[in-house]
């Protein structure tokens, strides 16, 4: 059966078997109730045919999160499958909104994409609207960390020639030490003409982050 939102199971070495649910197809014109029902129906059908995954993994949540009732979907999953683990991958810009943040307190894993905390290039490097205020976003992440009892991860995507600077690494490190996530992941974007990170920067990155008091995963 073909699904609009649910993709096939995929093995992840850190989290086991994932059932990915991609919200990027959600749109402003969709009826919220019907959309929620459609997504949950796809999840139930896939679980029925493929079995229980280790983690239901929500991704593709940018502005589309406003058109999909994620909190209701999480609640439906928890009621139907009480032991099911739920994870979500979110752009950092969403954390400026208290009402959005609170929708994810019941998740087991929250992964935040944060590529830079530099104010002047914050929206550019983090792929968020120009109107987003970096202070509000970072303060929102701090507040979320205080209340969230699940596993928190922060992910940084480095792009050569943009955010691959020592200054960005030190600023990110200071913020990470303040927030103290459960793990931190770094990766390298090499599509759309971007070249791989230099060996010099990779060596610097590993040296700079080696003393962090939580797990650091390198995908570079």
KAVENFEN-V261093 format. One record per residue. RES is the residue in one letter. PSI is psi as a letter, one per 40 degrees, with the letter a starting at -180 (* if undefined). Layout:
[[RES PSI] [RES PSI]]
This chain:
[[X h] [X h] [X i] [X d] [X d] [X h] [X i] [X i] [X i] [X h] [X h] [X h] [X d] [X d] [X e] [X a] [X h] [X h] [X h] [X h] [X h] [X h] [X e] [X e] [X e] [X i] [X i] [X d] [X e] [X i] [X h] [X d] [X d] [X d] [X d] [X d] [X d] [X d] [X d] [X d] [X d] [X d] [X d] [X d] [X d] [X d] [X d] [X d] [X d] [X e] [X i] [X h] [X i] [X d] [X h] [X h] [X h] [X h] [X i] [X f] [X g] [X b] [X d] [X d] [X d] [X e] [X e] [X h] [X g] [X d] [X d] [X d] [X d] [X d] [X d] [X d] [X d] [X d] [X d] [X d] [X g] [X d] [X e] [X h] [X i] [X h] [X i] [X i] [X h] [X i] [X i] [X d] [X d] [X e] [X e] [X e] [X h] [X d] [X d] [X d] [X d] [X e] [X e] [X e] [X d] [X e] [X i] [X d] [X h] [X h] [X h] [X h] [X h] [X h] [X e] [X i] [X e] [X h] [X d] [X d] [X f] [X d] [X d] [X d] [X d] [X e] [X f] [X i] [X i] [X d] [X e] [X h] [X h] [X d] [X d] [X d] [X d] [X d] [X d] [X d] [X d] [X d] [X d] [X d] [X d] [X d] [X d] [X h] [X e] [X a] [X h] [X h] [X i] [X h] [X h] [X h] [X h] [X h] [X h] [X h] [X e] [X c] [X e] [X g] [X i] [X d] [X d] [X d] [X d] [X d] [X d] [X d] [X d] [X d] [X d] [X d] [X d] [X d] [X d] [X g] [X i] [X d] [X i] [X h] [X i] [X h] [X i] [X h] [X h] [X e] [X i] [X f] [X e] [X h] [X i] [X i] [X i] [X i] [X d] [X d] [X d] [X d] [X d] [X d] [X d] [X d] [X d] [X d] [X e] [X d] [X e] [X h] [X f] [X i] [X h] [X h] [X h] [X h] [X f] [X *]]
